[in-house]
Amino acid sequence: MLLNSLHTNEIKKFVQFDVILLIASAFAVGAAMTESGLAQYLAGGLTSLATPLGVLGVIIIIYIVTNIFTEIITNSAAAVLMFPISLEVANVMDINYMGLIVTVTIAASASFMTPIGYQTNLIVYGPGGYKFSDYIKVGAPLSMITMIIASLIIYAVWF
């Protein structure tokens, strides 16, 4: 131990390699979904579902889908996946793409319902003694409130 520093074993104890692995693999999943054509397929489905609901319906559906992806595969991968889908939906519906990109950005960052959706959630999950259900109990109402407020603001500002 030189200059009162940490040993290699002590450093390994503080680094959460499962978090790093989860983040890295999420980018691969997002790339695979885009390359396989699944992203374009989902964009077609979202467009046909959202068109009758109008622009606010499109915003809400993009938000919900992005948020579901965020809770399952992390925020970064959800944004990587939903960006091209949102651009395609905006193109097909002939609406401002920037509003949908902002929707994706906010929805991808609003991971409150699972510990795996955001790095900080996962980091505090074990040491904080939380259960998976704790995230759902607190996160579901918070996610709903965030979605409603964000969707209305996005609609008012960009559309």
C-alpha positions in Angstrom: 0.0 0.0 0.0 1.7 3.2 -1.3 0.6 6.6 -0.1 -2.4 5.2 1.9 -4.2 4.1 -1.3 -6.5 1.2 -2.0 -5.5 -2.3 -3.0 -6.7 -3.8 -6.3 -9.0 -6.2 -4.3 -10.6 -3.2 -2.5 -11.2 -1.4 -5.8 -12.9 -4.5 -7.2 -15.2 -4.6 -4.2 -16.6 -1.1 -5.0 -17.0 -1.4 -8.7 -20.3 -3.0 -9.7 -19.5 -5.0 -12.8 -23.1 -6.1 -13.2 -24.1 -2.5 -13.8 -21.4 -2.0 -16.4 -22.2 -5.2 -18.2 -25.9 -4.4 -18.3 -25.3 -1.0 -19.8 -22.9 -2.3 -22.4 -25.2 -5.2 -23.5 -28.2 -2.8 -23.8 -26.5 -1.0 -26.7 -26.0 -4.3 -28.5 -29.7 -5.1 -28.0 -30.7 -1.7 -29.4 -28.4 -2.1 -32.4 -29.7 -5.6 -33.1 -33.3 -4.5 -33.0 -32.5 -1.7 -35.5 -30.5 -3.9 -37.8 -33.0 -6.7 -37.8 -35.8 -4.4 -39.0 -37.8 -4.7 -35.8 -37.5 -0.9 -35.3 -39.1 -0.2 -38.7 -41.8 -2.8 -38.0 -42.6 -1.2 -34.7 -42.7 2.2 -36.3 -45.3 1.0 -38.8 -47.4 -0.5 -36.0 -47.1 2.6 -33.9 -48.1 4.8 -36.8 -51.2 2.8 -37.6 -52.2 2.7 -34.0 -51.5 6.4 -33.3 -52.8 8.1 -36.4 -56.5 8.0 -35.4 -55.6 9.4 -32.0 -54.0 12.6 -33.3 -50.7 14.2 -32.3 -51.3 14.0 -28.6 -52.0 10.3 -28.9 -48.8 9.9 -30.8 -46.9 11.6 -28.1 -48.4 9.5 -25.4 -47.9 6.2 -27.3 -44.2 7.1 -28.1 -43.8 8.0 -24.4 -45.3 4.7 -23.2 -43.3 2.5 -25.5 -40.1 4.3 -24.7 -40.8 4.1 -21.0 -41.5 0.4 -21.2 -38.2 -0.2 -23.1 -36.5 2.0 -20.5 -37.7 -0.1 -17.6 -36.5 -3.3 -19.4 -33.3 -2.5 -21.2 -32.0 0.8 -19.6 -32.5 4.4 -20.6 -29.6 4.6 -23.1 -30.7 1.6 -25.1 -34.3 2.7 -25.1 -33.3 6.1 -26.5 -31.1 4.4 -29.1 -33.9 2.2 -30.2 -36.8 4.7 -30.2 -34.9 7.5 -31.9 -35.2 6.0 -35.5 -38.8 4.8 -34.7 -39.8 8.3 -33.7 -38.3 9.8 -36.7 -40.1 7.4 -39.0 -43.4 8.0 -37.2 -43.0 11.8 -37.5 -42.1 11.4 -41.2 -45.1 9.2 -42.0 -47.5 11.4 -40.1 -45.9 14.6 -41.4 -45.4 16.1 -38.0 -42.5 17.9 -36.2 -39.9 15.3 -35.4 -38.4 17.4 -32.6 -41.4 17.0 -30.4 -41.2 13.2 -30.6 -37.4 13.3 -30.0 -38.0 15.3 -26.8 -40.7 12.8 -25.9 -38.2 9.9 -26.3 -35.6 11.8 -24.3 -37.9 12.5 -21.4 -39.5 9.0 -21.4 -36.1 7.3 -21.6 -34.9 9.3 -18.6 -38.1 8.6 -16.5 -37.2 5.2 -15.2 -38.9 4.8 -11.9 -40.6 1.4 -12.0 -37.7 -1.0 -12.0 -34.2 -1.2 -10.6 -32.7 -2.2 -13.9 -34.1 0.8 -15.9 -31.5 3.3 -14.8 -28.0 2.9 -13.4 -28.7 4.8 -10.2 -31.7 2.6 -9.5 -29.6 -0.5 -9.8 -26.7 0.9 -7.8 -29.0 1.6 -4.8 -31.1 -1.5 -5.2 -28.9 -3.9 -3.2 -27.2 -1.6 -0.6 -30.5 0.2 0.1 -32.3 -3.1 0.9 -35.1 -2.3 -1.6 -37.4 -5.0 -3.1 -38.4 -5.0 -6.7 -42.0 -4.2 -5.7 -40.8 -1.0 -3.9 -39.9 0.4 -7.3 -43.3 -0.5 -8.8 -45.3 1.0 -5.8 -43.6 4.3 -5.9 -42.6 4.4 -9.5 -45.9 3.7 -11.3 -47.7 6.7 -10.0 -44.7 8.9 -10.5 -44.3 7.6 -14.1 -48.0 8.4 -14.8 -47.7 11.9 -13.5 -44.5 12.5 -15.4 -46.0 11.2 -18.6 -49.1 13.4 -18.4 -47.2 16.6 -17.6 -44.5 15.9 -20.2 -47.0 15.0 -22.9 -49.1 18.1 -22.4 -46.0 20.4 -22.3 -44.5 18.8 -25.4 -47.8 19.1 -27.3 -48.1 22.8 -26.3 -44.5 23.7 -27.2 -43.8 21.6 -30.3 -47.2 21.1 -31.9 
